[in-house]
């Protein structure tokens, strides 16, 4: 976990947003109010990077859950069996499987 080191007081943010935005370009900025952290300001590119990474990690976790479930109930299906099932449903599988 990364510690947040840049801070700005809420009233300074109100009076000097440009400084806060400049700090956010260097990394996350903790907004302090009444000596307590209240929010974190991040640049849009950083936010998008974090959101994308979270999306990937959630997908990996879901894949691990599916793998564990299939291992537990022995419900794996071979590619040939899957192709046959799809073809029975009228799906054109071509040569992909």
N, C-alpha and C positions, 0 to 999 in steps of 0.2 A: 504494500500500500504506500502511496506517495503522500508525504506530508506537505501541507500547504504552508508556504512561508510568506508569500506576499499578502499584505493586509491593507485595508483602507477603511477609515471610519465612515460610517453612513453619511454623516453631515459633510465630510469632504467629498464623497461621491456626488452628493447633491450639488455642491459648489464647484466641483472640478471634475466633471465627467470625463473630460479628455485625458486626464492623468490616469484615471481608472481604466479607460479603454487601452491606453498605451501599456499599462501594466499587464492587462489581460492578454495582450499580444505576446508577452514573454512567458505567460503561464497563468494558471488559475489564481484568482484574487479573492481572499476571504473578506467579506464586508462585515465590519464590527459595529455593533450598536450596544451601548451600555455595557461595554467590556465583554460582550459575548459574541461569538460568531453567529451571524443571522442568515447569510447566503454566500454563494460562491459565484463569481463572475468569470466566465470563460469565453474565449474567442470562438466564433462560429466554426472555424475549421477544427479546432480542438474538440468542440462539442460533437461535431459530425464524426470525428475519428473515434471518440469514446463510444458514441451510439453504435457505430458500425462494429466495433470490437465486441460490445455487449451482444449485439445481434448474432455474431459468429459464435460466441461462447454459449449463448442460449441454444443455438442449433446443435452444437457439439454435445451439450448436455442432453438434449432430446434424443440424439442418436445413441448416446450411451444408455439411456433408459430403454429405448427400443431394443438395443442389443441385449441388455440384461433380461428383458422380458422374453425375447425370443430364445435366449439360452435357457431360461427357467422352464419354459413350457415346450421346448424343442419344436418351435414353429418356423424354423428356417425353411425357405423354399429355394430350390436350385433355379438357375437362370433358365434352364430348359423347361422346367415345370411352370415358371412364371410366363415364359413365352407362350406355352400351350394354353394357359389360363386366359391370357390376353387375347390370343387368336380366337378362342371360343366366344369371347365377348365382341368379336368383330373389330378388334384393334389391329391396325396395320403395324406390325412390329418391324418389318423390313429385316435388315441384317444387324440391328443394333444389339440384339441379345444373343 
